[in-house]
Amino acid sequence: MQYKDAGVDIDQGNEAVRRIRPWAFKTYRPEVVDGVGGFAGAFAWQEPGVLLAGADGVGSKLLVAQEMGRLDSIGIDLVAMNVNDILAQGGEPLFFLDYIATHKIMPDEIEQLVQGIAKGCLQAKCTLLGGETAELPEIYESAHFDLAGFGVGRQVYTPEEAVKDGDLLLGLASSGFHSNGYALLRKIARDNHLDWDRTYPEIESGTLGERFLTPTQIYVQAVHKLWSRVSVKAMAHITGGGLTENVPRTLPKGFAAVIDSHSWPRSEFMQWIKQLGAVDDDEWRRTFNDGVGFTVVIAPQDLTPAQAVLTEHKIDSYVIGRVVPTDSAQGVIWS
C-alpha cells in the first residue's frame, strides 16, 4: 500500500511547497537567516525588549470563500487578525506562520491561499517565515479546509501619557465585517435566500459574496505613523465582542468610554444586513465591528494631526466618544 491509498498525496504536497516558496520570499525582512523548506524558519534577534505573539483564524468567513471558490483574499484576513492584535499592544509585526489543514492538497488552492497571506504580510511589513500544510482526509470533509495563523512582533511603542477625563476615542473605519460574526451573517443570508453571486441594490458594488469577502483592513502602517505624530494613549482592535467588549480592555480602572452611536456612518450594506436579520442593537454591537475596526485614545488637541495621518493612509476616522471617570464596572456607555 501507499500513503496515497489512505488519501494523502506526498507529491501534491511537495508541488504546493514549490509553488508557495516564491510568495514567501517576497515578504522577507533582513533578519531572515533561513529559507522556506527547513525544519524551522530562522529570524535573527539580539535586541532587548518585549516580544508579542498572537494566534487566530478567519472563522466562518472561510466557508464563504470556499462556497464561492474565491481563495485569493482570505489569506489577507488571516494576517490581519493577528497583526492588528499585535499592533494594539504597541507592536511591530516581525514574522508570521500559517497552518493549513485540508481534506486534500490541491496545489492551485494552496498557492491562492498563500498568495493572499503574502499580500497581507507585505501590507504589515512582516515576513512569512514558514508554515505547515496538513492533508487530513479522515478529519475534513471533501473540499473543506481550515486556516490558522501565528504572528510574532516586538513592542516598539508604549504610551507616555496616561488616559485622562475628556480624552477622545477615535474610531478608524473598517473595510466591512472583517472576520467576525460570519456564522450569523451566513444564517441571515440563508434565511433570506440570498445568493452569493447576485448583486443587490443595497450593495455599493459587486456581488453579495464579493462584499462579504472584502479583506480585513490592516492598520499597521497607518498607526505606526500615528505614533510618530501624536501621543496615542490606548488602542483596541475591534474584533469579536465589538466596541462593547474591546474598548474597555484598553482603559485603566476607573474610566469608561461614552460612545455616541450616531457619530460615524455605517454602510448601506451593513444596515441592510442588520435589518434582514432583525438583529437588535446590543447583539449587533457585541457581534460585529459596526463599521469601526480599530480605536485609539488621544488628547483633544491631537485630533487634527491624528486625522491628517490617517487620511494620508486613506483611512477614514471619526470621533466616536470620549473618556469619562466612572465608579461602575461598565466599560462602555452608549448614548
WOGI-V13031 format. One record per residue. N is the residue number from 1. NEAR is the number of other C-alpha atoms within 10 Angstrom. D_CENTER is the distance of its C-alpha to the mean C-alpha in Angstrom with 2 decimals. Layout:
n=N near=NEAR d_center=D_CENTER
n=N near=NEAR d_center=D_CENTER
This chain:
n=1 near=5 d_center=43.25
n=2 near=8 d_center=40.17
n=3 near=9 d_center=36.54
n=4 near=10 d_center=35.92
n=5 near=8 d_center=38.21
n=6 near=11 d_center=35.73
n=7 near=15 d_center=32.89
n=8 near=18 d_center=31.43
n=9 near=16 d_center=32.05
n=10 near=13 d_center=32.01
n=11 near=11 d_center=32.81
n=12 near=15 d_center=29.82
n=13 near=18 d_center=27.60
n=14 near=12 d_center=29.29
n=15 near=16 d_center=28.87
n=16 near=20 d_center=25.11
n=17 near=19 d_center=25.05
n=18 near=14 d_center=27.31
n=19 near=17 d_center=25.10
n=20 near=20 d_center=21.82
n=21 near=18 d_center=23.58
n=22 near=13 d_center=23.81
n=23 near=18 d_center=20.07
n=24 near=22 d_center=19.48
n=25 near=16 d_center=22.35
n=26 near=14 d_center=20.82
n=27 near=23 d_center=18.15
n=28 near=21 d_center=20.77
n=29 near=17 d_center=21.28
n=30 near=9 d_center=24.91
n=31 near=13 d_center=24.46
n=32 near=18 d_center=24.16
n=33 near=12 d_center=27.57
n=34 near=15 d_center=27.28
n=35 near=16 d_center=26.12
n=36 near=19 d_center=24.42
n=37 near=12 d_center=27.00
n=38 near=9 d_center=28.14
n=39 near=9 d_center=27.80
n=40 near=12 d_center=25.11
n=41 near=17 d_center=23.31
n=42 near=15 d_center=24.98
n=43 near=16 d_center=23.62
n=44 near=10 d_center=26.33
n=45 near=8 d_center=25.85
n=46 near=6 d_center=28.74
n=47 near=7 d_center=27.44
n=48 near=7 d_center=27.73
n=49 near=9 d_center=25.03
n=50 near=10 d_center=22.13
n=51 near=15 d_center=19.56
n=52 near=19 d_center=16.15
n=53 near=18 d_center=14.49
n=54 near=16 d_center=11.69
n=55 near=19 d_center=11.18
n=56 near=19 d_center=8.90
n=57 near=23 d_center=8.96
n=58 near=24 d_center=8.08
n=59 near=16 d_center=11.11
n=60 near=18 d_center=13.58
n=61 near=22 d_center=11.66
n=62 near=24 d_center=13.14
n=63 near=17 d_center=16.52
n=64 near=21 d_center=16.25
n=65 near=18 d_center=15.66
n=66 near=15 d_center=18.57
n=67 near=13 d_center=20.80
n=68 near=14 d_center=20.45
n=69 near=10 d_center=20.85
n=70 near=17 d_center=17.98
n=71 near=22 d_center=16.04
n=72 near=20 d_center=15.53
n=73 near=21 d_center=11.97
n=74 near=29 d_center=10.23
n=75 near=28 d_center=10.04
n=76 near=27 d_center=7.88
n=77 near=26 d_center=5.15
n=78 near=30 d_center=6.40
n=79 near=34 d_center=6.47
n=80 near=30 d_center=3.32
n=81 near=27 d_center=2.80
n=82 near=25 d_center=6.25
n=83 near=34 d_center=7.20
n=84 near=29 d_center=6.02
n=85 near=25 d_center=7.94
n=86 near=26 d_center=10.60
n=87 near=28 d_center=10.88
n=88 near=23 d_center=11.67
n=89 near=20 d_center=14.49
n=90 near=24 d_center=15.90
n=91 near=24 d_center=14.73
n=92 near=25 d_center=14.97
n=93 near=27 d_center=13.08
n=94 near=26 d_center=16.06
n=95 near=27 d_center=15.44
n=96 near=26 d_center=13.37
n=97 near=19 d_center=14.89
n=98 near=24 d_center=14.23
n=99 near=16 d_center=16.29
n=100 near=18 d_center=17.33
n=101 near=20 d_center=19.91
n=102 near=23 d_center=21.90
n=103 near=20 d_center=25.22
n=104 near=21 d_center=26.46
n=105 near=27 d_center=25.31
n=106 near=16 d_center=25.38
n=107 near=18 d_center=25.08
n=108 near=13 d_center=24.09
n=109 near=15 d_center=21.09
n=110 near=22 d_center=20.06
n=111 near=21 d_center=20.46
n=112 near=20 d_center=18.26
n=113 near=22 d_center=15.40
n=114 near=27 d_center=15.93
n=115 near=24 d_center=16.45
n=116 near=23 d_center=12.92
n=117 near=29 d_center=11.71
n=118 near=27 d_center=14.27
n=119 near=21 d_center=13.18
n=120 near=28 d_center=9.70
n=121 near=28 d_center=11.81
n=122 near=19 d_center=14.23
n=123 near=18 d_center=12.01
n=124 near=25 d_center=11.10
n=125 near=19 d_center=14.75
n=126 near=23 d_center=14.49
n=127 near=27 d_center=16.60
n=128 near=31 d_center=16.00
n=129 near=25 d_center=18.74
n=130 near=21 d_center=19.35
n=131 near=19 d_center=18.56
n=132 near=11 d_center=20.48
n=133 near=16 d_center=21.32
n=134 near=16 d_center=23.38
n=135 near=21 d_center=25.70
n=136 near=17 d_center=26.38
n=137 near=19 d_center=28.56
n=138 near=11 d_center=29.85
n=139 near=12 d_center=26.51
n=140 near=15 d_center=24.60
n=141 near=12 d_center=26.34
n=142 near=11 d_center=27.17
n=143 near=13 d_center=24.38
n=144 near=16 d_center=21.64
n=145 near=21 d_center=19.17
n=146 near=17 d_center=16.10
n=147 near=19 d_center=13.28
n=148 near=20 d_center=12.19
n=149 near=24 d_center=10.83
n=150 near=20 d_center=12.27
n=151 near=28 d_center=11.74
n=152 near=21 d_center=14.64
n=153 near=23 d_center=15.27
n=154 near=21 d_center=18.15
n=155 near=17 d_center=18.62
n=156 near=16 d_center=20.09
n=157 near=16 d_center=20.09
n=158 near=14 d_center=21.67
n=159 near=13 d_center=22.85
n=160 near=9 d_center=26.51
n=161 near=12 d_center=27.25
n=162 near=13 d_center=27.05
n=163 near=21 d_center=25.67
n=164 near=18 d_center=28.66
n=165 near=14 d_center=29.96
n=166 near=15 d_center=29.24
n=167 near=20 d_center=26.11
n=168 near=27 d_center=23.72
n=169 near=26 d_center=20.26
n=170 near=22 d_center=18.48
n=171 near=25 d_center=15.61
n=172 near=26 d_center=13.33
n=173 near=21 d_center=12.95
n=174 near=23 d_center=9.96
n=175 near=17 d_center=10.30
n=176 near=23 d_center=10.94
n=177 near=26 d_center=10.01
n=178 near=26 d_center=6.32
n=179 near=26 d_center=6.41
n=180 near=23 d_center=8.96
n=181 near=21 d_center=12.69
n=182 near=21 d_center=13.40
n=183 near=13 d_center=16.52
n=184 near=15 d_center=17.93
n=185 near=20 d_center=17.03
n=186 near=17 d_center=18.79
n=187 near=12 d_center=21.67
n=188 near=19 d_center=22.12
n=189 near=16 d_center=22.27
n=190 near=11 d_center=24.77
n=191 near=11 d_center=26.88
n=192 near=12 d_center=27.27
n=193 near=9 d_center=27.96
n=194 near=15 d_center=25.34
n=195 near=13 d_center=25.11
n=196 near=16 d_center=22.00
n=197 near=12 d_center=24.29
n=198 near=11 d_center=25.88
n=199 near=17 d_center=25.44
n=200 near=14 d_center=26.05
n=201 near=9 d_center=27.42
n=202 near=14 d_center=24.55
n=203 near=15 d_center=21.98
n=204 near=13 d_center=21.94
n=205 near=12 d_center=21.87
n=206 near=13 d_center=21.52
n=207 near=16 d_center=21.76
n=208 near=20 d_center=20.09
n=209 near=19 d_center=18.25
n=210 near=18 d_center=17.09
n=211 near=18 d_center=15.84
n=212 near=21 d_center=13.92
n=213 near=24 d_center=12.38
n=214 near=17 d_center=11.28
n=215 near=24 d_center=8.18
n=216 near=26 d_center=4.99
n=217 near=23 d_center=6.53
n=218 near=25 d_center=6.60
n=219 near=23 d_center=9.05
n=220 near=23 d_center=10.76
n=221 near=15 d_center=13.98
n=222 near=17 d_center=14.62
n=223 near=24 d_center=14.41
n=224 near=17 d_center=16.40
n=225 near=15 d_center=18.98
n=226 near=19 d_center=19.00
n=227 near=18 d_center=20.10
n=228 near=12 d_center=23.01
n=229 near=14 d_center=24.23
n=230 near=17 d_center=24.05
n=231 near=19 d_center=23.94
n=232 near=24 d_center=20.60
n=233 near=22 d_center=21.58
n=234 near=23 d_center=18.46
n=235 near=26 d_center=14.69
n=236 near=24 d_center=12.17
n=237 near=27 d_center=8.44
n=238 near=30 d_center=9.02
n=239 near=24 d_center=7.71
n=240 near=17 d_center=10.63
n=241 near=18 d_center=13.78
n=242 near=24 d_center=12.90
n=243 near=28 d_center=14.84
n=244 near=25 d_center=17.73
n=245 near=19 d_center=16.54
n=246 near=22 d_center=14.00
n=247 near=24 d_center=16.20
n=248 near=18 d_center=19.21
n=249 near=13 d_center=17.64
n=250 near=22 d_center=17.87
n=251 near=21 d_center=21.43
n=252 near=14 d_center=24.61
n=253 near=14 d_center=27.11
n=254 near=13 d_center=29.30
n=255 near=22 d_center=26.86
n=256 near=24 d_center=24.95
n=257 near=28 d_center=23.11
n=258 near=18 d_center=25.00
n=259 near=20 d_center=22.64
n=260 near=14 d_center=24.35
n=261 near=15 d_center=22.80
n=262 near=10 d_center=24.54
n=263 near=13 d_center=23.37
n=264 near=17 d_center=20.60
n=265 near=12 d_center=20.67
n=266 near=15 d_center=18.93
n=267 near=14 d_center=18.98
n=268 near=13 d_center=21.91
n=269 near=19 d_center=19.75
n=270 near=17 d_center=17.88
n=271 near=13 d_center=21.28
n=272 near=14 d_center=22.89
n=273 near=16 d_center=20.62
n=274 near=17 d_center=21.22
n=275 near=12 d_center=24.91
n=276 near=13 d_center=25.15
n=277 near=17 d_center=23.78
n=278 near=11 d_center=25.91
n=279 near=15 d_center=23.12
n=280 near=10 d_center=24.48
n=281 near=12 d_center=22.86
n=282 near=10 d_center=22.25
n=283 near=12 d_center=20.64
n=284 near=18 d_center=18.42
n=285 near=18 d_center=17.33
n=286 near=19 d_center=16.42
n=287 near=22 d_center=14.66
n=288 near=27 d_center=12.55
n=289 near=27 d_center=11.17
n=290 near=25 d_center=14.42
n=291 near=22 d_center=13.52
n=292 near=28 d_center=12.23
n=293 near=26 d_center=8.63
n=294 near=29 d_center=10.05
n=295 near=25 d_center=13.69
n=296 near=23 d_center=16.37
n=297 near=28 d_center=19.95
n=298 near=26 d_center=22.66
n=299 near=20 d_center=26.42
n=300 near=13 d_center=27.90
n=301 near=11 d_center=29.58
n=302 near=16 d_center=26.34
n=303 near=17 d_center=24.95
n=304 near=10 d_center=26.45
n=305 near=13 d_center=25.42
n=306 near=23 d_center=21.84
n=307 near=19 d_center=21.47
n=308 near=16 d_center=23.30
n=309 near=20 d_center=20.77
n=310 near=19 d_center=17.85
n=311 near=13 d_center=20.13
n=312 near=11 d_center=20.82
n=313 near=14 d_center=17.19
n=314 near=10 d_center=17.33
n=315 near=17 d_center=15.13
n=316 near=16 d_center=17.08
n=317 near=20 d_center=17.56
n=318 near=18 d_center=19.80
n=319 near=20 d_center=21.79
n=320 near=20 d_center=20.81
n=321 near=23 d_center=22.90
n=322 near=21 d_center=24.85
n=323 near=24 d_center=25.43
n=324 near=19 d_center=28.63
n=325 near=14 d_center=30.54
n=326 near=14 d_center=30.88
n=327 near=9 d_center=32.97
n=328 near=10 d_center=30.97
n=329 near=11 d_center=28.00
n=330 near=14 d_center=26.14
n=331 near=25 d_center=23.08
n=332 near=20 d_center=22.44
n=333 near=15 d_center=25.40
n=334 near=13 d_center=24.85
n=335 near=10 d_center=27.39
